[in-house]
């Protein structure tokens, strides 16, 4: 039986519950998929135009990218998570002022012809340095002269590949690209937000369906597998990441893997999980109570919830003033609540991260975040936590869409944040 | 109903069927897991000693690694596939003549303390360049002097990180490490081969259980999901990679993703899939026939099977002479068969790849492989294929263990290679 209780005492006036945004139908219908595909087809030239503006500002003639997510965002070519490790040069791409070149080996040629219509497809099979000079020579700078400066995704391209490309065409200068595409990706188009919301809805429903199976004796591993199965058979094309399911003191491991440990009554059960729908991802953490919660764990739970609400409030106030706070300030708003209660040292990670084609992307909300205002419209997580090694761990994570231009701050994750008691 | 037929006409004398090696029990029992964990604990110091020998030969004082697989192999620290993307510096490691340092952020500290007993654990959170100088200064070269040369996994470390580390300690020379650890990993210990064999057995059983579900009308996606589920609920802790399930002309895409296309009678159905057991992976391709095969597809299937047998024969002959052929020569033995039948252009990929902690690792068997003899004992795939765009695709992939020292050449994948007709 599941028992849901309000987080706060009725007299508590600090409550700042965030409305849950529109709920897309899940699983997505073929119409949705077709609509999202057309939206991408319309958006891709706009995204490329923005990148080319940035290239012009930075005085580079060509952009060379290798990120799985940037490839999909700019060219439409799809690789699964991890597939880039076995795909050789496939999916790597070059953008010049007039052209987009997608590299593939023979295994991926038909796929690229389907997914990258109108783009130039070139063969390359783990041997890009041998082809580099010819490819770069075939491109032209904005004024038609030969290419002199190529921006490279230096945080992803290996040092060895960089050196080999430099040696292959010594008169073409390689420069480290900034987070130009990542900054574009941080600003979400409506069809991107829809897909993240759909992924959230898949995850919400999956956890709801899992609740009756949670009882003392069942293992973390079996619950994680069942939760995954609920998502994969009800609309998720993949997971956003491996399901975390940690019980009791194990919940103090913020990234532990589910094990063969049986769930026991009287402890927490922490789920951190996400779905992927049409390329876009969700991410949610819920800490449930198996059987009657202890007073101490309830207090910790309320503290984490109040910390999360402090972040919601900081964002909502900024949105209502059509303003964007920095990631550092939102992190501080939540962190101060936990630190004031003496648990500052037990909240070791950042408050949140952007999400979209990647599970973790820009913007970052943390002590180390950029001092610049958050971009918008954007989607990110708000996930404060308290971890007491050997004792317990509590985290509440929701995704929000933030758009101060339209005074929008909505939760995309719909599963209740209230104290939820299961297995009793 | 499933109908299995011999590949060859009775008069065909080219048959070179390979014996299937010992079949481990699946799912693995707690005893197996404990035995493999102890074997790793005993082997890790030996692996480190070999790496240190190589470091001495190459005159480097410290090895800096970031590969998920190398971390697990040398330190025991486990990251799931793709987790390194969100793990920051966690799992990166340094090996000096006297010490091993594993970097983790607070999220992974407890895990590292469990998995890396006896190693030095240092905190780092996406800020390694800030800590680099202090960490390197804390280590000593073999003769006790300060560290001067650090070998870096240059094919995995990004150019940006390399530059930042160089700037953080300008008097410490960074040099590109060769495939030193990857070469160690190519030589398999008995407990590693056992785990690959267990992963093969999980995959064999999963496909066997899937067969009754294959019939015209069911989609590629649903079959792929069911095959995955069979593996995940019967011994696989994870997949080696996303299941490929392609029907009819789609089988010509060697790496296509399963879609909503229903399986139709009269075409092929290609499965490429693998399981992971205790960190180690399997990889197998079977091309089944849905309903009565056409004469042309049967001929192609036989051609691919004979090509695979030619590779088996080349390896078996070498093994019986306690000799190791090169990856190029084994590839050629199989490729010549396909080329002689006029399909050389329809076999675009390499013949095989090593497998272990990674799905693709050393050694490579291809036209571009190293000219050196294959290492041993080792495990790799033999996977010739013929792809006719828009028409059909056929691939047969088995894993073999090769050890000429003991005249061993065995198949680890046990599912029949014979012509298999399903859904009739």
Interface residues (C-beta under 8 A of the other chain):
Chain A: X78 X80 X81 X82 X83 X85 X86 X87 X105 X106 X107 X108 X110 X111 X126 X127 X152 X154 X155 X156 X157 X158 X159 X160 X161 X162 X163 X176 X225 X229 X232 X233 X238 X241 X242 X252 X253 X254 X255 X256 X257 X348 X349 X358 X359 X360 X368 X389
Chain B: X78 X80 X81 X82 X83 X85 X86 X87 X105 X106 X107 X108 X110 X111 X126 X127 X152 X154 X155 X156 X157 X158 X159 X160 X161 X162 X163 X176 X225 X229 X232 X233 X238 X241 X242 X252 X253 X254 X255 X256 X257 X348 X349 X358 X359 X360 X368 X389
